[in-house]
Amino acid sequence: MDINKTHSKEILKGDTKMNKIAIFYFSGTGNTKYAMDKLCNYLTELNCDTKAYSIEKITTDSANGIIKESDITIIGYPIYGSDLPDIMHDFINKLSPVSGKKLGVIATQLLFSGDGSSVEKKKLKKLGFN
């Protein structure tokens, strides 16, 4: 997995304070977990307080509390037929509204995703994510 350091620093805006980043993911085969673990380790190397959570192992209430305390939220999932898995749809549908939280969405796939990474964009924007 190649992570562009210039782009990462641009997203983090070069803040001198430690960013608290929460990564929530679903991984059916382990590929998305692998990618999210690599991202988590990389962001930790950039001095970000980063933790990854499988949505299969965390309650929505816990996730909402973690999101509230985080500066940046990242959601990762595999593409299933140019869409996200039902379990991720369900997770997103249960999230509480936020105010102006930074959000990153990562879709893992073999070749291309169609519109898989933007499917939930309107719903997440309505929840207050930027």
N, CA and C atoms as a LAMMPS dump frame, in Angstrom:
ITEM: TIMESTEP
0
ITEM: NUMBER OF ATOMS
390
ITEM: BOX BOUNDS ff ff ff
-5.0000000000000000e+02 5.0000000000000000e+02
-5.0000000000000000e+02 5.0000000000000000e+02
-5.0000000000000000e+02 5.0000000000000000e+02
ITEM: ATOMS id mol type element x y z
1 1 1 N 0.851 -1.173 0
2 1 2 C 0 0 0
3 1 3 C 0.892 1.229 0
4 2 1 N 0.72 2.07 -1
5 2 2 C 1.519 3.273 -1.133
6 2 3 C 0.72 4.458 -0.588
7 3 1 N 1.251 5.094 0.411
8 3 2 C 0.575 6.253 0.994
9 3 3 C 1.38 7.489 0.641
10 4 1 N 0.728 8.458 0.037
11 4 2 C 1.375 9.682 -0.397
12 4 3 C 1.561 10.612 0.797
13 5 1 N 2.826 10.797 1.213
14 5 2 C 3.104 11.599 2.409
15 5 3 C 2.75 13.066 2.217
16 6 1 N 2.948 13.598 1.02
17 6 2 C 2.612 14.997 0.771
18 6 3 C 1.121 15.201 0.935
19 7 1 N 0.327 14.313 0.357
20 7 2 C -1.126 14.421 0.463
21 7 3 C -1.572 14.256 1.917
22 8 1 N -0.956 13.343 2.645
23 8 2 C -1.31 13.13 4.05
24 8 3 C -1.081 14.386 4.864
25 9 1 N 0.048 15.035 4.662
26 9 2 C 0.347 16.256 5.412
27 9 3 C -0.609 17.38 5.035
28 10 1 N -1.041 17.394 3.77
29 10 2 C -2.002 18.386 3.322
30 10 3 C -3.34 18.182 4.034
31 11 1 N -3.784 16.928 4.143
32 11 2 C -5.039 16.619 4.825
33 11 3 C -4.95 17.01 6.298
34 12 1 N -3.806 16.708 6.913
35 12 2 C -3.632 17.014 8.329
36 12 3 C -3.328 18.487 8.549
37 13 1 N -3.088 19.231 7.469
38 13 2 C -2.842 20.676 7.494
39 13 3 C -1.611 21.059 8.305
40 14 1 N -0.68 20.126 8.508
41 14 2 C 0.558 20.436 9.2
42 14 3 C 0.37 20.9 10.623
43 15 1 N -0.77 20.572 11.23
44 15 2 C -1.024 20.976 12.606
45 15 3 C 0.101 20.507 13.511
46 16 1 N 0.528 21.37 14.432
47 16 2 C 1.562 20.973 15.374
48 16 3 C 0.979 20.162 16.522
49 17 1 N -0.312 20.315 16.788
50 17 2 C -0.933 19.504 17.836
51 17 3 C -1.198 18.106 17.292
52 18 1 N -1.31 17.169 18.199
53 18 2 C -1.583 15.801 17.795
54 18 3 C -3.052 15.67 17.384
55 19 1 N -3.282 15.18 16.175
56 19 2 C -4.638 14.915 15.723
57 19 3 C -5.111 13.593 16.312
58 20 1 N -6.341 13.562 16.769
59 20 2 C -6.939 12.317 17.231
60 20 3 C -7.802 11.794 16.085
61 21 1 N -7.436 10.612 15.588
62 21 2 C -8.091 10.054 14.411
63 21 3 C -8.691 8.699 14.744
64 22 1 N -9.956 8.532 14.389
65 22 2 C -10.652 7.261 14.578
66 22 3 C -10.944 6.653 13.214
67 23 1 N -10.552 5.405 13.049
68 23 2 C -10.803 4.68 11.809
69 23 3 C -11.817 3.575 12.107
70 24 1 N -12.929 3.589 11.397
71 24 2 C -13.941 2.553 11.523
72 24 3 C -13.992 1.798 10.205
73 25 1 N -13.926 0.466 10.28
74 25 2 C -13.878 -0.303 9.036
75 25 3 C -14.668 -1.598 9.142
76 26 1 N -15.046 -2.099 7.969
77 26 2 C -15.56 -3.453 7.829
78 26 3 C -14.661 -4.147 6.823
79 27 1 N -14.299 -5.376 7.129
80 27 2 C -13.438 -6.151 6.233
81 27 3 C -13.973 -7.569 6.129
82 28 1 N -14.514 -7.901 4.968
83 28 2 C -15.067 -9.235 4.776
84 28 3 C -14.009 -10.314 4.633
85 29 1 N -12.896 -9.989 3.966
86 29 2 C -11.853 -10.985 3.696
87 29 3 C -10.529 -10.686 4.385
88 30 1 N -10.41 -9.519 4.994
89 30 2 C -9.165 -9.132 5.649
90 30 3 C -8.378 -8.083 4.892
91 31 1 N -8.72 -7.832 3.625
92 31 2 C -7.976 -6.842 2.841
93 31 3 C -8.174 -5.424 3.365
94 32 1 N -9.407 -5.064 3.688
95 32 2 C -9.659 -3.717 4.203
96 32 3 C -9.036 -3.552 5.584
97 33 1 N -9.089 -4.575 6.417
98 33 2 C -8.424 -4.522 7.725
99 33 3 C -6.937 -4.285 7.531
100 34 1 N -6.317 -4.987 6.605
101 34 2 C -4.892 -4.811 6.321
102 34 3 C -4.603 -3.352 5.941
103 35 1 N -5.413 -2.805 5.044
104 35 2 C -5.209 -1.424 4.595
105 35 3 C -5.405 -0.432 5.74
106 36 1 N -6.425 -0.65 6.573
107 36 2 C -6.691 0.267 7.68
108 36 3 C -5.6 0.172 8.752
109 37 1 N -5.084 -1.031 8.986
110 37 2 C -3.97 -1.188 9.931
111 37 3 C -2.729 -0.457 9.429
112 38 1 N -2.452 -0.569 8.122
113 38 2 C -1.3 0.14 7.539
114 38 3 C -1.484 1.65 7.681
115 39 1 N -2.68 2.133 7.396
116 39 2 C -2.976 3.564 7.518
117 39 3 C -2.844 4.009 8.967
118 40 1 N -3.363 3.221 9.886
119 40 2 C -3.279 3.542 11.312
120 40 3 C -1.814 3.667 11.743
121 41 1 N -0.994 2.715 11.354
122 41 2 C 0.432 2.758 11.693
123 41 3 C 1.12 3.967 11.08
124 42 1 N 0.793 4.272 9.835
125 42 2 C 1.393 5.419 9.159
126 42 3 C 1.017 6.723 9.86
127 43 1 N -0.261 6.89 10.184
128 43 2 C -0.699 8.12 10.854
129 43 3 C -0.09 8.235 12.249
130 44 1 N 0.109 7.109 12.909
131 44 2 C 0.773 7.112 14.212
132 44 3 C 2.213 7.596 14.057
133 45 1 N 2.882 7.191 12.976
134 45 2 C 4.248 7.666 12.703
135 45 3 C 4.28 9.173 12.482
136 46 1 N 3.171 9.749 12.022
137 46 2 C 3.07 11.2 11.831
138 46 3 C 2.648 11.907 13.118
139 47 1 N 2.722 11.183 14.241
140 47 2 C 2.375 11.701 15.568
141 47 3 C 0.891 11.989 15.755
142 48 1 N 0.059 11.243 15.049
143 48 2 C -1.382 11.337 15.26
144 48 3 C -1.804 10.232 16.215
145 49 1 N -2.696 10.561 17.108
146 49 2 C -3.261 9.584 18.039
147 49 3 C -4.347 8.84 17.278
148 50 1 N -4.001 7.686 16.718
149 50 2 C -4.881 6.985 15.784
150 50 3 C -5.21 5.591 16.284
151 51 1 N -6.492 5.215 16.152
152 51 2 C -6.913 3.867 16.51
153 51 3 C -7.936 3.394 15.491
154 52 1 N -7.838 2.108 15.12
155 52 2 C -8.764 1.511 14.163
156 52 3 C -9.736 0.585 14.893
157 53 1 N -10.995 0.614 14.479
158 53 2 C -12.047 -0.179 15.1
159 53 3 C -12.828 -0.944 14.037
160 54 1 N -12.978 -2.239 14.232
161 54 2 C -13.861 -3.029 13.378
162 54 3 C -15.288 -2.733 13.795
163 55 1 N -16.141 -2.404 12.841
164 55 2 C -17.531 -2.093 13.208
165 55 3 C -18.281 -3.336 13.666
166 56 1 N -17.694 -4.504 13.451
167 56 2 C -18.308 -5.74 13.948
168 56 3 C -18.03 -5.951 15.432
169 57 1 N -17.068 -5.198 15.98
170 57 2 C -16.648 -5.397 17.372
171 57 3 C -16.906 -4.187 18.261
172 58 1 N -17.688 -3.232 17.77
173 58 2 C -17.937 -2.023 18.543
174 58 3 C -19.413 -1.664 18.433
175 59 1 N -19.976 -1.164 19.517
176 59 2 C -21.376 -0.729 19.466
177 59 3 C -21.446 0.648 18.814
178 60 1 N -22.604 0.955 18.291
179 60 2 C -22.795 2.275 17.684
180 60 3 C -22.66 3.371 18.73
181 61 1 N -23.149 3.126 19.937
182 61 2 C -23.01 4.125 21.01
183 61 3 C -21.544 4.419 21.289
184 62 1 N -20.723 3.36 21.351
185 62 2 C -19.28 3.555 21.564
186 62 3 C -18.666 4.321 20.403
187 63 1 N -19.054 3.961 19.178
188 63 2 C -18.521 4.647 17.993
189 63 3 C -18.882 6.125 18.018
190 64 1 N -20.119 6.442 18.368
191 64 2 C -20.54 7.847 18.432
192 64 3 C -19.714 8.621 19.462
193 65 1 N -19.427 8.006 20.602
194 65 2 C -18.59 8.661 21.611
195 65 3 C -17.169 8.883 21.115
196 66 1 N -16.627 7.903 20.428
197 66 2 C -15.264 8.02 19.888
198 66 3 C -15.215 9.109 18.83
199 67 1 N -16.222 9.148 17.959
200 67 2 C -16.271 10.185 16.914
201 67 3 C -16.336 11.566 17.548
202 68 1 N -17.131 11.706 18.58
203 68 2 C -17.272 13.003 19.266
204 68 3 C -15.92 13.49 19.79
205 69 1 N -15.092 12.576 20.267
206 69 2 C -13.795 12.938 20.84
207 69 3 C -12.672 13.046 19.8
208 70 1 N -12.942 12.659 18.576
209 70 2 C -11.907 12.637 17.535
210 70 3 C -11.924 13.907 16.696
211 71 1 N -10.75 14.25 16.159
212 71 2 C -10.641 15.373 15.222
213 71 3 C -11.017 14.943 13.806
214 72 1 N -10.657 13.716 13.463
215 72 2 C -10.872 13.186 12.116
216 72 3 C -11.436 11.779 12.24
217 73 1 N -12.434 11.483 11.422
218 73 2 C -13.008 10.141 11.345
219 73 3 C -12.752 9.6 9.952
220 74 1 N -12.321 8.345 9.887
221 74 2 C -12.108 7.676 8.605
222 74 3 C -12.973 6.425 8.595
223 75 1 N -13.68 6.219 7.49
224 75 2 C -14.519 5.039 7.325
225 75 3 C -13.963 4.245 6.149
226 76 1 N -13.708 2.946 6.378
227 76 2 C -13.166 2.099 5.325
228 76 3 C -14.001 0.847 5.134
229 77 1 N -14.161 0.455 3.878
230 77 2 C -14.96 -0.729 3.573
231 77 3 C -14.611 -1.243 2.18
232 78 1 N -14.904 -2.525 1.921
233 78 2 C -14.73 -3.07 0.582
234 78 3 C -15.934 -2.698 -0.291
235 79 1 N -15.756 -2.781 -1.578
236 79 2 C -16.841 -2.52 -2.515
237 79 3 C -17.552 -3.831 -2.831
238 80 1 N -18.852 -3.809 -2.685
239 80 2 C -19.684 -4.963 -3.034
240 80 3 C -20.642 -4.499 -4.135
241 81 1 N -20.374 -4.856 -5.377
242 81 2 C -21.26 -4.479 -6.48
243 81 3 C -21.421 -2.985 -6.625
244 82 1 N -20.333 -2.232 -6.635
245 82 2 C -20.317 -0.763 -6.739
246 82 3 C -21.054 -0.087 -5.589
247 83 1 N -21.096 -0.731 -4.463
248 83 2 C -21.786 -0.178 -3.3
249 83 3 C -21.042 -0.636 -2.049
250 84 1 N -21.413 -0.089 -0.918
251 84 2 C -20.81 -0.554 0.312
252 84 3 C -21.635 -1.694 0.904
253 85 1 N -21.024 -2.52 1.732
254 85 2 C -21.733 -3.649 2.328
255 85 3 C -22.891 -3.188 3.228
256 86 1 N -23.909 -4.025 3.326
257 86 2 C -25.071 -3.693 4.164
258 86 3 C -24.668 -3.358 5.594
259 87 1 N -23.685 -4.068 6.134
260 87 2 C -23.255 -3.809 7.516
261 87 3 C -22.726 -2.387 7.672
262 88 1 N -22.081 -1.847 6.636
263 88 2 C -21.585 -0.473 6.703
264 88 3 C -22.733 0.51 6.529
265 89 1 N -23.682 0.209 5.635
266 89 2 C -24.885 1.047 5.521
267 89 3 C -25.559 1.154 6.889
268 90 1 N -25.748 0.012 7.55
269 90 2 C -26.402 -0.012 8.862
270 90 3 C -25.626 0.812 9.885
271 91 1 N -24.306 0.675 9.888
272 91 2 C -23.454 1.431 10.812
273 91 3 C -23.641 2.931 10.595
274 92 1 N -23.547 3.366 9.346
275 92 2 C -23.673 4.797 9.033
276 92 3 C -25.062 5.309 9.394
277 93 1 N -26.09 4.504 9.129
278 93 2 C -27.464 4.928 9.444
279 93 3 C -27.68 5.149 10.932
280 94 1 N -26.867 4.533 11.774
281 94 2 C -27.029 4.657 13.229
282 94 3 C -26.12 5.717 13.849
283 95 1 N -25.282 6.382 13.047
284 95 2 C -24.397 7.409 13.593
285 95 3 C -25.191 8.65 13.99
286 96 1 N -24.748 9.285 15.053
287 96 2 C -25.372 10.529 15.516
288 96 3 C -24.857 11.7 14.692
289 97 1 N -25.678 12.754 14.551
290 97 2 C -25.206 13.949 13.856
291 97 3 C -24.005 14.565 14.574
292 98 1 N -23.125 15.191 13.8
293 98 2 C -21.958 15.891 14.328
294 98 3 C -21.935 17.289 13.723
295 99 1 N -20.986 18.098 14.147
296 99 2 C -20.892 19.453 13.614
297 99 3 C -19.52 19.69 13.003
298 100 1 N -19.455 19.66 11.687
299 100 2 C -18.239 20.012 10.968
300 100 3 C -17.048 19.096 11.183
301 101 1 N -17.261 17.839 11.479
302 101 2 C -16.148 16.895 11.682
303 101 3 C -15.49 16.561 10.34
304 102 1 N -14.159 16.453 10.351
305 102 2 C -13.44 16.02 9.158
306 102 3 C -13.683 14.533 8.951
307 103 1 N -13.871 14.146 7.679
308 103 2 C -14.174 12.768 7.344
309 103 3 C -13.359 12.318 6.144
310 104 1 N -12.849 11.097 6.216
311 104 2 C -12.225 10.451 5.075
312 104 3 C -12.927 9.133 4.831
313 105 1 N -13.134 8.794 3.563
314 105 2 C -13.75 7.525 3.195
315 105 3 C -12.785 6.782 2.292
316 106 1 N -12.518 5.531 2.645
317 106 2 C -11.609 4.7 1.856
318 106 3 C -12.364 3.447 1.438
319 107 1 N -12.433 3.231 0.127
320 107 2 C -13.079 2.04 -0.413
321 107 3 C -11.997 1.159 -1.031
322 108 1 N -11.956 -0.087 -0.6
323 108 2 C -10.98 -1.024 -1.161
324 108 3 C -11.689 -1.885 -2.199
325 109 1 N -10.991 -2.091 -3.33
326 109 2 C -11.566 -2.878 -4.407
327 109 3 C -10.465 -3.396 -5.317
328 110 1 N -10.819 -4.333 -6.189
329 110 2 C -9.841 -4.921 -7.089
330 110 3 C -9.44 -3.959 -8.2
331 111 1 N -10.394 -3.474 -8.98
332 111 2 C -10.064 -2.631 -10.127
333 111 3 C -10.624 -1.23 -10.004
334 112 1 N -11.93 -1.098 -9.958
335 112 2 C -12.558 0.205 -9.822
336 112 3 C -13.843 0.05 -9.036
337 113 1 N -14.304 1.146 -8.455
338 113 2 C -15.451 1.051 -7.556
339 113 3 C -16.729 1.609 -8.138
340 114 1 N -16.682 2.133 -9.34
341 114 2 C -17.872 2.838 -9.809
342 114 3 C -18.05 4.045 -8.916
343 115 1 N -19.136 4.116 -8.217
344 115 2 C -19.377 5.237 -7.31
345 115 3 C -19.376 4.791 -5.854
346 116 1 N -18.742 3.672 -5.582
347 116 2 C -18.785 3.063 -4.256
348 116 3 C -18.314 3.931 -3.111
349 117 1 N -17.326 4.783 -3.346
350 117 2 C -16.843 5.596 -2.231
351 117 3 C -17.671 6.857 -2.025
352 118 1 N -18.555 7.174 -2.98
353 118 2 C -19.382 8.377 -2.82
354 118 3 C -20.85 8.063 -2.557
355 119 1 N -21.188 6.787 -2.469
356 119 2 C -22.579 6.38 -2.284
357 119 3 C -23.21 7.04 -1.062
358 120 1 N -22.518 7.072 0.035
359 120 2 C -23.08 7.595 1.289
360 120 3 C -22.747 9.064 1.527
361 121 1 N -22.166 9.739 0.54
362 121 2 C -21.704 11.115 0.729
363 121 3 C -22.813 12.048 1.231
364 122 1 N -23.966 12.027 0.59
365 122 2 C -25.059 12.923 0.994
366 122 3 C -25.498 12.633 2.431
367 123 1 N -25.611 11.357 2.767
368 123 2 C -26.057 10.985 4.11
369 123 3 C -25.042 11.45 5.156
370 124 1 N -23.739 11.256 4.882
371 124 2 C -22.7 11.683 5.834
372 124 3 C -22.638 13.197 5.929
373 125 1 N -22.83 13.903 4.829
374 125 2 C -22.846 15.362 4.877
375 125 3 C -24.009 15.849 5.755
376 126 1 N -25.176 15.197 5.619
377 126 2 C -26.329 15.57 6.448
378 126 3 C -26.058 15.343 7.931
379 127 1 N -25.164 14.376 8.235
380 127 2 C -24.807 14.13 9.631
381 127 3 C -23.801 15.163 10.155
382 128 1 N -23.26 16.016 9.259
383 128 2 C -22.368 17.08 9.696
384 128 3 C -20.908 16.853 9.402
385 129 1 N -20.585 15.785 8.675
386 129 2 C -19.183 15.542 8.312
387 129 3 C -18.817 16.394 7.097
388 130 1 N -17.565 16.864 7.081
389 130 2 C -17.065 17.622 5.931
390 130 3 C -16.273 16.729 5.02
